[in-house]
Amino acid sequence: MDTMSVSEYLMTIKHMADELALIGASLSEDEILLHVLNGLSPKYKELGVVMCVRDTPISFEELHDKLIEHEIYLKRDMEMKEIFNAIA
């Protein structure tokens, strides 16, 4: 994932899966989700663990939504820390 946004990262994974499907090497949705989770940066580790231990599988779209929500949370958290450090 490195410096990519969640949306960029997921589009890259989806594009690679589509390319594999074109050459006859399709991945299941579970395999795609596993690749997504394995490539997440450490700041998404907790969310990845929760997704792996669910009783029911999560869809790619649901995972996308959860990752976007977490990305927004992380940005707000960083902004709040910067504000607090500026005040302190």
N, C-alpha and C positions, 0 to 999 in steps of 0.2 A: 504494500500500500504506500509506503514511503511518504512522499509529500503530496500525494493525490487526495482530492476530496473523496468522500464516500461515493458520490455520484460518478465521478471519473473512474474510480476503482471498479465499481460494479459494472459500468459500461464496458470497461476493458475485459473483465471476466466474461461478460455476456457475449461480447464480440468474439473472443477466443472460442467459446463454446459453439457459437454459430459457425465459425470457420471449421471447427472439427466436424460438425454435423455435415457440412458441405462435402467433406472428403470421406464421409461414411464412418466416422469415428465419434458418433454421438455420445454425449455424457448424459447420465440420468440427472434429474433435478437434485437428488441427494448428493451426487458427485460434485455438481456445480456448487452447491451450498458448502460442501466440505472444503473445496478449493477457496471459496470466499472466506470462510472462517479461518483457515490456515494462513491466509495472507494478511489478516488484520494486524494492525500495529498494536504494540503492547497496551496502549491506552484503551483499546477495545476488548482486552482480554476477558474481563468479567462478563461482558455481554456475550462473547463467544462461548464461554463456559455454560451460561444459562441456555443458550440456543442448542447446545449439544446434549443437555440432559433433559430436554423437554420430552414428555410422553408422546406428544403428537408432533410430527414433523412440521417445520415452518416452511411456507412457500418463499420463493425468491422475492416476491413483491413484499411480503410481510417483513422479511429480513431487511430489505431495502429501507422500509419505513422505520424499523427499529434502529438501524444504523444511522439514518439521518437524524432521528430524535436524539440519539446519543452524541452525534457530532455537534448538534446545536447546544446540548447540555455542556459539552466540553468547552465550546467557544464562550458561553456565558460564564462558566467557572473561571476560565482564564481572564476574562475581562474583569470579573469581580476581584480576582487576586491582584491584577494590575492597579485597580482603583484603590484597594486596600493598601498596597505597597506605596502608592503615590501619597496617600494620606499619612501613613506611618512615618 
